Amino acid sequence: MTADRGFKSLDEVVHKGRAGIWRYSGAIPFAANPVTLGEGGTPLIKAEFEGTELFLKLEYISPTGAFKDRGASVSMTRAAALGVSRVVEDSTGNAGIAASAYAARAGIKAKIYVPADAPTSKKGLMVACGSEVVECSSRGEAAARAVSELKEGELYVGHAWDPFYLEGMKTAAFELFESGVVPDAVITPVASGTLILGLHKGFRELLDAGLINEMPRIYGVQGDSCAPIYEDMHGKIVGCVGSSLADGLRIADPPRRGEIVDAIGSTGGDVFIVSDPEIAISLRWLHRMGIMAEPTSATALAAFMKNRREIGKVAVMPITGAGIKNLGDLMKALIS
Amino acid sequence: MTADRGFKSLDEVVHKGRAGIWRYSGAIPFAANPVTLGEGGTPLIKAEFEGTELFLKLEYISPTGAFKDRGASVSMTRAAALGVSRVVEDSTGNAGIAASAYAARAGIKAKIYVPADAPTSKKGLMVACGSEVVECSSRGEAAARAVSELKEGELYVGHAWDPFYLEGMKTAAFELFESGVVPDAVITPVASGTLILGLHKGFRELLDAGLINEMPRIYGVQGDSCAPIYEDMHGKIVGCVGSSLADGLRIADPPRRGEIVDAIGSTGGDVFIVSDPEIAISLRWLHRMGIMAEPTSATALAAFMKNRREIGKVAVMPITGAGIKNLGDLMKALIS
């Protein structure tokens, strides 16, 4: 039932009649009846930033506009297979939207615990999908109540904890491999760490299968106002102004904190922090390339620009979320 | 240089190393160096509405959140091949956003003429991509000025006129064919008619190649406040309240009006009108399926619900635009 059974070639796990993440049905648990909205199979485009070549994996071209759809699809597929009546999630935004949409697709009720200061537009999308949204005083309270208030027949699908989420996220690594781009490095924003842990798992499976020879270095990026992974690896931040643009990354104490640090460290990667002005400049670069990213997604480019010598030559950067969801934040970033 | 050279099997035109619309490079003009953001290759999902099966083609899962990206990609690929310094477009929203993003991707300047009352969020996205936005008193004035103010070295890429746009749109028909779903009917919102004319062209090419035996019936849908195609086929609307939710369809006199009427008529299709309450109900249905459509896209479902006996059994409905772009309108629709 778990996907840790291993494989020796992707052909073994590929389902040719399916697209997106479910192309890898043989490596995903509960794959008989996918709850799908067409997630995965995202474009990979080449871009040049001041003379350095980058591969951008456009994860925002996705059913709810964020990379989380990969995980939500598998998570909700399992919930549907178990026959639960309601799923419960806690989120600042994108994960809650994804859970809401996939629960709706599966015909399962959803309750989403959010911090009250999560963007209104993101809460609105959850409500539109029929979710019950519970506002909490903080992100931490949302996480705690989502678990403590769980009732019989309800399934907690919190993306930061659910191992099935990672089974969806790992498919991004398979797609990179199939597109012929196995990078030296991947650089991505990190909050709850699902993408980093998922990529790590995906590359690990490719490595175990002998399909790649080396684990790409994984680099994480956080805003300088909330950077627990950075602080675990580099010590306490002193004297930062505090970024507000990376709203998707404000998780002070991610549940799998140690695992994320270990995953990054084991690949020889690192964590960087970036400031609001740096995010704003990077966001402008992305938009001027026609890439409709949200501010949170621009953190990775900001970090890449500062650290490209360290990061190395062939780098992949997932562009994690769509900017068309929260135009208010976007405008703020453009004006600043 | 045009794609009217014909083909006898899709294998002849398929470029296996490319994804999305450029998979059909052999049937698209100027295909040597595509200006691409990963458009096309959209998911097709099965859904059931009150006992009737429908195939939804999720066109909003696209680089700028709308089906227009197919056309904009080809249109801008040609502009880049011609080496123009600036492109000019006129649009109420989605086409202008797509033109802005693809111009940015190509490194070409863009000037977009819009009616001043176009949604602020949509104008904001054009500006974010670096476009010059020119506000006009009406949609008609925008169309007129885009052409009359054209300067040397500028290329008019107005989506309603540009034949290269349709070369992109037609790929939706190829994708349906390759997915094994050649429907009896396609039902879609219609404004400037690019999707209908593109689908018609795509199915025509499949028919000429002997790959399909019959042209699917094409049904168009308009809001009851602005329904020129409906009025051309059925006479003047009397006594309607006037819809405001179908903001993407408010083109009073589409340039290719006669062609659109002919295309629909020649397939044995029809045009329907829908009201704001009907759109609101359909939008809620879509959201409760996890489908993040914009109100304009919900018109097709509204029309399908009223006319499904006439429309027939195997119907495909493109869900044309993402609702995450204009949450204000979306909320209005949910409250009404």
Interface residues (C-beta under 8 A of the other chain):
Chain A: A19 G20 T36 L37 G38 G41 T42 P43 L44 I45 L58 I61 S62 P63 T64 G65 S100 A101 Y102 A103 A104 R105 S121 G124 L125 V127 A128 C129 G130 H287 R288 M289 G290 I291 M292 A322 G323 I324 K325 L327 L330 M331 L334
Chain B: A19 G20 T36 L37 G38 G41 T42 P43 L44 I45 L58 I61 S62 P63 T64 G65 S100 A101 Y102 A103 A104 R105 S121 G124 L125 V127 A128 C129 G130 H287 R288 M289 G290 I291 M292 A322 G323 I324 K325 L327 L330 M331 L334
